[in-house]
Amino acid sequence: DDCGVASHSVVTTLRQLPLHMACQSFSLLQSHDPNNFIYVLEELLTQLLVVYPKGCQYPDHNGMYAIHYMIQYRAPPELISLALIMFPQSANSLTIRDPFGRSLQELFQSTATTAPGGDRTQKRQEQQIEELLEFDTAFWEQTRKES
């Protein structure tokens, strides 16, 4: 019954904040984005983070925080940095883990996307993300206070 499937998928997506849904959209746009909608998505995510920073503190029905989706689908380093500023505790590898028990660093490593000899911009972004994930909760709390 098609109605049941559609109905079930709507119920599932309604158990996420708009922030989670927007973060997941990176997976759709990274493979094919002829109209450069990714820039619109980046702006939307920035606005969602600024308007409702607490959204970073809540996992969705899958146990994923927005930061998990950002790392998994390779959001730009600036957005990952903003999410870490809004929810510094997400940098704590002992408490904030994905449903598979991975820290942010482990999630990043397990979803590596840059192939040897790949795109320079992508390599640079991957390196920037990796560097961001080396900072601890105290760094992000201080950065939040200063901003």
C-alpha positions in Angstrom: 0.0 0.0 0.0 1.7 3.2 -1.2 -0.2 5.3 1.3 1.2 3.5 4.2 4.8 3.9 3.0 4.4 7.6 2.3 2.6 8.0 5.7 5.4 6.1 7.5 8.2 8.3 5.9 6.4 11.4 6.9 6.1 10.2 10.5 9.8 9.4 10.4 10.9 12.8 9.1 8.7 14.6 11.6 10.8 13.1 14.3 13.7 15.4 13.3 14.3 19.0 13.7 14.6 21.1 10.5 18.3 21.4 11.4 18.8 17.6 11.1 16.9 17.5 7.8 18.9 20.3 6.3 22.2 18.6 7.3 21.1 15.4 5.6 20.5 17.4 2.4 24.2 17.7 1.9 24.3 14.1 0.7 21.9 14.9 -2.1 23.6 18.1 -3.3 27.2 16.9 -3.2 26.8 14.3 -5.9 24.8 16.5 -8.3 24.1 20.2 -7.9 24.1 21.9 -11.3 22.3 25.0 -9.9 24.6 25.5 -6.9 21.8 25.0 -4.4 24.5 24.0 -1.9 25.1 27.7 -1.2 21.4 28.2 -0.4 21.6 25.2 1.9 24.6 26.6 3.6 22.8 29.9 4.2 19.7 28.0 5.5 21.8 26.0 7.9 23.6 29.1 9.2 20.3 30.7 9.8 18.9 27.6 11.6 22.0 27.5 13.8 21.8 31.2 14.7 18.0 31.3 15.3 17.8 28.1 17.3 21.3 27.1 18.5 19.7 24.6 21.0 18.8 22.5 18.0 22.4 21.2 18.0 21.8 19.7 21.5 19.0 17.3 20.5 19.5 14.0 18.7 16.9 12.9 16.2 15.0 9.6 16.2 18.1 7.8 14.9 20.2 9.1 17.8 22.2 11.4 15.5 23.0 15.0 16.4 23.2 17.6 13.7 27.0 17.6 14.0 27.0 13.9 13.1 25.2 14.6 9.8 27.4 17.6 9.1 30.5 15.4 9.4 29.1 12.4 7.7 27.9 14.4 4.7 30.8 16.8 4.7 29.3 20.1 5.4 31.7 23.0 4.9 34.2 23.5 7.8 32.6 26.9 8.6 29.3 25.3 9.4 30.9 22.5 11.4 32.8 25.2 13.4 29.5 27.1 14.0 27.8 24.0 15.2 30.6 23.3 17.6 30.5 26.9 18.9 26.7 26.5 19.4 27.1 23.2 21.2 30.6 22.9 22.6 29.8 19.7 24.4 29.5 17.9 21.1 33.3 18.0 20.9 33.4 15.6 23.9 34.3 12.3 22.4 33.2 10.4 25.6 29.6 11.6 25.7 28.5 12.6 22.2 28.7 9.6 20.0 26.7 8.4 17.0 24.4 5.4 17.3 27.3 3.1 16.4 29.4 4.5 19.3 31.7 6.5 17.2 33.2 9.8 18.3 33.2 12.7 15.8 36.8 11.9 14.8 35.9 8.2 14.3 32.9 9.1 12.3 35.0 11.5 10.1 37.6 8.7 9.5 35.0 6.1 8.7 33.3 8.3 6.1 36.4 9.6 4.4 35.5 10.8 0.9 38.7 12.1 -0.6 40.3 9.6 -3.0 44.1 9.8 -3.6 44.7 12.4 -6.3 41.2 13.8 -5.7 40.0 17.4 -5.9 42.2 19.9 -4.1 39.4 21.9 -2.7 37.8 18.8 -1.2 41.2 17.7 0.2 41.6 21.1 1.8 38.1 21.0 3.4 38.7 17.5 4.7 42.0 18.7 6.3 40.2 21.7 7.8 37.4 19.5 9.3 40.0 17.1 10.7 41.8 20.1 12.4 38.5 21.4 13.8 37.8 18.0 15.4 41.1 18.1 17.3 39.9 20.9 19.5 38.3 20.0 22.8 35.1 21.2 24.6 37.0 23.9 26.5 38.2 25.5 23.3 34.7 25.6 21.8 33.2 26.9 25.1 35.8 29.7 25.1 35.2 30.5 21.4 31.4 30.7 22.2 32.1 33.2 25.0 34.3 35.3 22.8 31.7 35.4 19.9 
